[in-house]
Amino acid sequence: MAKIQILDKLDRKLLNLLQKDNQTPTRVLAEKLHISQPTCLRRMKALQDSGVISANVAMVDPFSIGYGMLAFLEISLSNQSDEHMRNFESCMSHEPEVMQCYFVSGEIDYFLVIHVVDMEAYYQFVRRAISGSGNVRHFHSRFPMKRAKFSTRIVFDEKAAELSVRVGRK
């Protein structure tokens, strides 16, 4: 169940710093925030416990390790019952090529972000996971020619007195 959490200026500044580099030592973060190191650690833990910070991960650049093909896949299902949609979502969550899967409004049912090595790997993925699913009525692939922007940061206003956020919902 979602609840409201207040993020004060320090929380928002801490979040901005962590999103730039979550490997920054807490001593350095505390100095930048003008607070003690234990206070900084308590705030970080509280943000993690509440779900505001959902993970501390290393961002791997897929292009640098040979996953040179990105595809956007629009999917329309034959049957949109809750059971069929949950089944599709479960299947996509187990496919390593699927980086993101969204249920969307409009003419299609799902929008997927796929990362693969090359066109052959994409073809194999589509044959196995999409065409072979038994419930895909139609799909359409789009291939980006250039990435103009990529970011995972949520930029927080550090000047406002406080910010109410809804936490505990996925």
C-alpha positions as CSV (number, residue, x, y, z in Angstrom):
1,M,0.0,0.0,0.0
2,A,1.3,3.4,-1.0
3,K,2.0,6.0,1.7
4,I,3.2,9.6,1.6
5,Q,6.8,10.4,2.6
6,I,8.2,13.9,3.0
7,L,11.6,14.5,1.5
8,D,13.3,17.5,3.0
9,K,16.1,19.5,1.3
10,L,18.8,17.2,2.7
11,D,17.1,14.0,1.4
12,R,16.7,15.5,-2.0
13,K,20.3,16.8,-2.1
14,L,21.5,13.3,-0.9
15,L,19.4,11.6,-3.7
16,N,20.9,13.9,-6.3
17,L,24.4,13.1,-5.1
18,L,23.8,9.4,-5.0
19,Q,22.3,9.4,-8.5
20,K,25.5,10.9,-9.8
21,D,27.7,8.4,-8.1
22,N,26.4,5.9,-5.5
23,Q,30.0,4.8,-4.7
24,T,30.8,8.2,-3.1
25,P,32.0,7.5,0.4
26,T,29.5,8.5,3.2
27,R,32.2,10.7,4.7
28,V,32.3,12.7,1.5
29,L,28.5,12.8,1.2
30,A,28.2,13.9,4.8
31,E,30.7,16.7,4.2
32,K,28.8,17.9,1.1
33,L,25.5,17.9,3.1
34,H,27.1,19.5,6.2
35,I,25.9,16.7,8.4
36,S,27.6,13.9,10.4
37,Q,28.4,10.6,8.8
38,P,26.1,8.6,11.1
39,T,23.2,11.0,10.2
40,C,24.0,10.6,6.5
41,L,24.0,6.8,6.9
42,R,20.6,6.9,8.8
43,R,19.1,9.0,6.0
44,M,20.4,6.6,3.3
45,K,19.0,3.6,5.2
46,A,15.6,5.4,5.7
47,L,15.4,6.1,1.9
48,Q,16.3,2.5,1.1
49,D,13.8,1.1,3.7
50,S,11.0,3.3,2.4
51,G,11.6,2.2,-1.2
52,V,12.7,5.7,-2.5
53,I,16.1,4.1,-3.2
54,S,15.1,0.9,-4.9
55,A,18.6,-0.5,-5.7
56,N,22.3,0.2,-5.6
57,V,23.6,-1.2,-8.9
58,A,26.5,-0.9,-11.4
59,M,25.2,0.5,-14.7
60,V,26.8,-1.7,-17.5
61,D,26.9,-0.1,-21.0
62,P,25.4,-2.9,-23.2
63,F,27.1,-1.4,-26.3
64,S,30.6,-1.6,-24.7
65,I,30.2,-5.4,-24.2
66,G,28.9,-6.2,-27.7
67,Y,25.2,-5.8,-27.2
68,G,25.1,-3.5,-30.2
69,M,21.4,-3.7,-31.1
70,L,18.6,-2.0,-29.4
71,A,15.0,-2.6,-30.5
72,F,11.6,-1.2,-29.4
73,L,8.9,-3.8,-29.8
74,E,5.2,-3.0,-29.9
75,I,3.0,-5.9,-29.0
76,S,-0.7,-6.5,-29.5
77,L,-2.1,-9.6,-27.8
78,S,-4.9,-11.8,-29.2
79,N,-6.5,-12.2,-25.8
80,Q,-6.3,-9.4,-23.2
81,S,-7.8,-11.2,-20.3
82,D,-6.1,-10.6,-16.9
83,E,-4.8,-14.2,-16.9
84,H,-3.3,-13.9,-20.4
85,M,-1.8,-10.5,-19.7
86,R,-0.2,-11.7,-16.4
87,N,1.2,-14.7,-18.3
88,F,2.7,-12.5,-21.0
89,E,4.2,-10.2,-18.3
90,S,5.6,-13.2,-16.5
91,C,7.2,-14.6,-19.6
92,M,8.8,-11.3,-20.5
93,S,10.2,-10.9,-17.0
94,H,12.1,-14.1,-17.6
95,E,13.5,-13.2,-21.0
96,P,17.1,-11.8,-20.6
97,E,16.9,-9.7,-23.8
98,V,13.9,-7.8,-22.4
99,M,15.3,-4.8,-20.5
100,Q,11.9,-3.1,-20.0
101,C,8.3,-4.1,-20.5
102,Y,5.4,-1.7,-20.2
103,F,1.6,-2.2,-20.5
104,V,0.5,0.9,-22.4
105,S,-2.7,2.7,-23.5
106,G,-3.6,3.1,-27.1
107,E,-3.6,0.8,-30.1
108,I,-1.0,-1.7,-28.7
109,D,-0.9,-3.6,-25.5
110,Y,2.8,-3.7,-24.6
111,F,5.9,-1.8,-25.3
112,L,9.2,-3.6,-24.9
113,V,12.8,-2.4,-24.9
114,I,15.1,-5.2,-26.1
115,H,18.9,-5.4,-26.1
116,V,20.7,-8.1,-28.2
117,V,24.0,-8.7,-29.9
118,D,22.8,-8.4,-33.5
119,M,19.9,-9.0,-35.9
120,E,20.3,-12.8,-35.7
121,A,19.9,-12.7,-31.9
122,Y,16.9,-10.5,-32.3
123,Y,15.4,-12.9,-34.9
124,Q,15.9,-15.8,-32.5
125,F,14.3,-13.8,-29.6
126,V,11.3,-12.9,-31.7
127,R,10.8,-16.5,-33.0
128,R,11.1,-18.0,-29.4
129,A,9.5,-15.4,-27.2
130,I,7.1,-13.5,-29.4
131,S,6.0,-15.6,-32.3
132,G,6.1,-18.7,-30.2
133,S,4.1,-17.3,-27.3
134,G,0.7,-18.3,-28.8
135,N,-1.0,-15.1,-27.8
136,V,0.6,-12.4,-29.9
137,R,-1.8,-11.1,-32.5
138,H,0.6,-8.5,-34.0
139,F,4.0,-7.0,-33.3
140,H,6.0,-4.1,-34.8
141,S,9.7,-3.5,-34.3
142,R,11.5,-0.2,-34.3
143,F,15.2,0.2,-34.3
144,P,16.8,3.5,-33.1
145,M,19.4,5.0,-35.4
146,K,21.0,7.2,-32.7
147,R,20.6,7.6,-29.0
148,A,20.2,11.3,-28.4
149,K,19.8,11.1,-24.6
150,F,19.9,8.4,-22.0
151,S,19.5,9.1,-18.3
152,T,18.3,7.2,-15.2
153,R,18.4,10.2,-12.9
154,I,15.4,11.8,-11.3
155,V,16.5,15.4,-10.6
156,F,15.2,16.7,-7.3
157,D,14.6,20.4,-6.6
158,E,16.9,21.1,-3.6
159,K,15.5,24.6,-3.0
160,A,11.9,23.8,-2.0
161,A,11.3,23.3,1.7
162,E,9.9,19.8,1.3
163,L,8.5,17.4,-1.2
164,S,5.8,14.8,-0.6
165,V,6.3,11.6,-2.5
166,R,4.2,8.4,-2.7
167,V,6.3,5.3,-1.7
168,G,5.6,1.6,-1.4
169,R,4.1,1.1,-4.8
170,K,5.7,-0.7,-7.8
